[in-house]
Structure formats: structure tokens, C-alpha cells
Amino acid sequence: MSNKTTGSLFLTLLVALFLITSCGGRPKVAEKNKSGRDTLTVLLKDLSKKISDHPSDPDLLQQRSKYYLLDHQEKLAFEDITKAISLSGNKASLYITLSDVYLGMGKPDNCNEALLKAIALDPRNNAALIRLSKLSLIIKDYKATFEYVKRALEVEPHNPQAYFTRALALLEKGDTVLAVEDFKRTMDQDQGFYDAYVELGELYSMRKDPVAADYLKNAIRIRPDSKEALYMLGMFYQETGKYEYALETYAKLEKVDSTFRDAAYNSGYIYLVYLRDFKKAASYFTTAMQRDPGYIEAMFNRGYAYELSREYSKAYQDYKHVLELKANYQKAIDGLNRIDKVRGN
């Protein structure tokens, strides 16, 4: 594997890591929130009035820059923070804000330069050290990641962000045992750190360890609308044979997102393979197909459910449709051959 991650993938990973905060974790799915936008508009208007009265106040300019960044007005954010730096260029916090603006503009190299400037001004600045550790992690420079984390922990021992970043680096290097220890330290220091619970839930799910459910439930406690955690919990129940719990979890997931196709698909799969209720299975696969008309696996499995229910005409149509979408899909061909044999063709 290359030691560099470039282009849009680099930026996507970088933004995701920077959005992970001690009170949150994985970035939430973006949602339009009119009241939040209105509040931001009011705050910007209020700050602009204050700045008109005090145009040389770097703190006001920095604050407005942050609000502009939240409002995805990166150009205006950049203008404010560069002006603030010109007025008071010896404050590390200004360069940290500049780094965030550069990140929003899709300029990770400039982001790194701004953070190094912040460290030059304040070598014990925890926020800058954490950001640099995340940048190093993205480019797979684990030595630098560990060094920045070490420095951050020397500055602030109670530092869930540092432990979480180091845990991710250890996990990427294949040291699962130490990674788990750091994820647990993250969770111990910040019981609202969503991502730590999800990572531990995923790791213990791979072992089919029952404690996985506890971690994922805690993640859901923090974010009740987390599709990610709900889906992972449903899959854990499904793969460990707790089918009723899995169905309940998928039902909760569908309440959070009525368009989530795999919640319906997995419910159909449970009824088809494990509970042997073919009519219910077909119904769930139909729902999955309504959410994604090109969902070939759902289409095939509905056909198979119809076949097991001896509704051969419906099964035949589904198998044919599968082959229209994906020629030479062998399981559909086999299904058609079985039905032809039953019919005596």
C-alpha cells in the first residue's frame, strides 16, 4: 500500500477525522435544519454589527470566521481569519482556525502548514497537536502520529481525542489488543464518545462476543438516530442467531430511515433462511425492491421465497427479471431450470 492518500479520498478521510470530536464521533448524516441555519444567520448578523463597531478586533474576526466556516462560506471565513492574523499574528489559536478553513477549502497541505505555525508559537497546544496527529494518520505516517499523540498526552493526560487517534493508528497497523485498550481509555475519559463505542462494538462483533451488543447499545444511547450503530447491532444479533432481536433492531432502523433498503432485505433474509416464513420474507424483499428497484439480490431472494411457497409463476417472473438486469446470474438460471422441471417443461 502506498504511504500517501491523495486527491478527493484524502480530503474525505481528513474531513471525517477532523469532525470526530470528544462529544460526538463519526460525522452525522447531513440534514437540512432550518432552525439551526436561522440561528447561524442571526449570530453572523450580530457579529457583523460588532465588527463594524470594532473592525480591528481579531477575536471578533476569528469568531465570525468560524461561523462562516460552519455556514460553508469558506471564502469569507478565509478573509476574516487572515485579517485577524494580520492584526495579531502571534496567537496559535488563529492559525488553528486558519487550518480548519484551509481544510474546508480542500487544501490539506496549507492546513498542515498552519498547524505547524501554531505549534511553533505554542509547542504545547493540544488542539494543534491532535490535528497534526490526525493529518499524519491519514497519510499513514504512524511514527509522526504516535509522536504527536505522545506530545498531546504530555500536555493533557485527560485526552480522549489523543487516545482515539492512537487507537485508530494501532488498528491500522494490526495491533488490535493495544487498539482496544486505547478505545477503552477514550470511552472511560469521555462516556459520550460515540466512535469509541462503535469501534469496540465492531471489533467485538467480529469475535461474536456478546459484549459487542453493549457497546453498540451505548452508541445508540448517544445517537438514537444512528443508522450505522443500529445496522451493526442488527447484524450482530443476526449473525449470533438472535433473530427476534435482529428483527426488532431492523424495525427501529426503519423508523429512523424508511428508505434504508438493507433493513428490509436483512429482515427478509431472516424470515427466508432461518424462520422459514416465506410469505413474510417475500414481503420484506418487495419492500427492499421498492426502495431500490435494481436490488438484484432482493429480487432473486423474493423469487426464491415464491418458489419455496410454490408460487412458481411469481418466482419465474422474478428470476427472469434478475437475468434481464444481470445476464448469466447463475442462481437465477438454476431457479428457472428448477421451475421448468417442476412444470414438466
QUIWO-V271011 format. One record per pair of residues at least 4 apart in sequence whose C-alpha atoms are under 6 Angstrom apart, sorted by the first residue. I is the first residue (numbers start at 1). J is the second residue. D is the distance in whole Angstrom. If there is no record, write none. Layout:
# QUIWO-V271011
I:J:D  I:J:D
This chain:
# QUIWO-V271011
3:140:6  4:139:5  5:10:5  5:139:6  6:10:5  11:15:6  19:27:6  20:25:4  20:26:5  21:25:5  22:193:6  23:192:6  23:193:6  24:193:6  24:194:6  25:193:6  25:194:5  25:195:5  26:195:6  44:48:6  51:55:5  58:62:6  58:84:4  61:80:5  61:84:6  62:81:5  65:77:4  65:80:5  65:81:6  68:73:5  68:77:5  69:73:6  69:74:5  69:77:6  74:78:6  85:89:4  92:118:4  92:121:6  95:114:5  95:118:5  96:115:6  99:111:4  99:114:5  102:107:5  102:111:5  103:107:5  103:108:6  103:111:6  115:128:6  119:123:4  124:155:6  126:152:5  129:148:6  129:152:6  133:145:4  133:148:5  136:141:5  136:144:6  136:145:5  137:141:6  137:142:6  137:145:6  146:150:6  149:162:5  153:157:5  160:186:4  160:189:6  163:182:5  163:186:6  164:183:6  164:186:6  167:179:4  167:182:5  167:183:6  170:175:5  170:179:5  171:175:5  171:176:5  171:179:5  183:196:5  187:191:5  187:196:6  194:219:5  197:201:6  197:215:5  197:219:6  198:216:6  201:205:6  201:212:4  201:215:5  201:216:5  204:209:5  204:212:5  205:209:6  205:212:5  213:217:6  216:229:6  220:224:5  225:256:6  227:231:6  234:246:4  234:249:5  234:250:6  235:239:6  237:242:5  237:246:5  238:242:6  238:243:5  238:246:5  247:267:6  250:263:5  254:258:5  259:291:6  261:288:5  261:291:6  262:266:6  264:284:5  264:288:5  265:285:6  265:288:6  268:281:4  268:284:5  268:285:6  269:273:6  270:274:5  271:275:5  271:276:5  271:277:5  271:281:5  272:276:5  272:277:6  272:278:5  272:281:5  278:305:5  282:302:5  282:305:6  285:298:5  285:302:6  289:293:5  289:295:6  298:302:6  303:315:4  303:318:5  306:311:5  306:315:5  307:311:6  307:312:5  307:315:5  312:316:6  319:332:5  322:326:6  323:327:5  340:344:6  340:345:5  341:345:6
